[in-house]
Amino acid sequence: MRLLLRVKQFASVAVLVCASACDARTSAFGDVAARLPDGEPVPASPRHFVRIPTISCVNRVADTVRLSILRGVTPLPAGAESRAPAPTAWLPKRVTRAAATSTGFAVLDEGAKELNIFSRDFSQRVRTRGDSLNGSGTLGHPVAMAVDHSGDTIWVLDALPTRLVGFDRSGAQVRTVAIPTSGRQLALDREGNFYVGRAIVVYRVRGDTTGREGIAVAVYDRDGKAKQPLVKFTAADLVPPRINTPGVIELLLAAKENFVAVAYPASGVVDLFDVRGIGKRPARLHTTARMCLPPGVIAAYKQQMDESTEATRDWAWVPFITDVFVHENGELSVISNVVDRKGSYHLDRYSDRGDSSESVIIAKGGYRLPFPSFFVENDTNFIGIESDGGVVALRLERVH
């Protein structure tokens, strides 16, 4: 009987990394212990867990930096909700996205069905609550968020009902745009077009006769009218490096001006598209950036695909990309939650040709980069989400 790899993603867990350099002889599937976010140990099994290795290379070291906290907001202690806290009290349930506005930060709490808008120093906060009634001004099931080019309108992708809801910086609802399908990612270009990304389910694409299952990034204009998809897979497209598991392929979206980036976290691949005139002409693939993955992971992905069957519903993947920042000139910056061989996190930068140009090493001893973390105004400023739901503004500062 063929081995079905029953391995799950480790995204925000503490994991054991390779103590020595990972090379082609290091299997990515190994007998390794891990811990879930709540600290409960996971029984190790060579068939059930994936060894998360170090990143296999670092390009030219451009700088060594330390992560510093600028400001933040800490959740109230357990039980505080029952004591009727002040309106500005922070009681998060499951924070999934953060972005910069023109005057501060927007934070989406998917668990609380809540959009939170903070001032830059976190001293002021407004929020838009959702409920099960889906009434005017509420969010039914918010799943993604993005800020428009001006920084003044925050758009939330709502799944119940399927729509895009726009809020101003005061939290007031200013516009609603109905769309036919939802997703898990949202981005906007300079012209105000919406890009909705959703996970691709490989076995569904293989059996699809309608062409709908392969749409990875749908595009809608300001009024919700569908344009030609930015990314669409067919059965013939389900090949590495973008497709490397037999199940779900997750995406990340980022945008700046007339560039939209589509990242494949498991593959360490980012495709950057020039979307000027989209709708009148197809988007153009501007460049592709590729992180250098450990050979053991590449071999494990191939093994997993080779041994999968139509009945396989469990798979392994390592999230090598946490967030992507698109520069106005078409360059890219990528942050990862996988350390290098010296145990340090780093930020990798890529030229507008997709070449790996430099790595910025985050020195040990400072504040540890939380995950998830999101780029905000530039590629040296982040919003980090702590494991307890705390939100912190962070900056990379040069080590003197």
Buried (B, 14 or more C-beta within 10 A) or exposed (E): EEEBBBBBBBBBBEBBBBEEEBEEEBBBBBEBEBBEEEEEEBEEEEEBBBBBBBBBBBBEEBBBBBBEEEBBBEBBEEEEEEEEEEEBBBBBEEBBBBBBBEEBBBBBBBEBBBBBBBBBEBEEBBBBBBEEEBEEEBBBBBBBBBBBBEBBBBBBBBBBEBBBBBBBBEBEBEEBBEBEEBBBBBBBBBBBBBBBBBEBBBBEBBEBEEEBBBBBBBBBBEEBEBBEBBBBBEEEBBEEBBBBBBBBBBBBBBBBBBBBBBBBBBBBBBBBBBBBEBBEEBBEEBBBBBBBBBBBBBBBBEBBBEEBEEEBEBBBBBBBBBBBBBBEEBBBBBBBBBBBBEEBBBBBBBBBEBEBBBBBBBBEEBBEBBBBBBBBEEBBBBBBBBEEBBBBBBBBEEEE
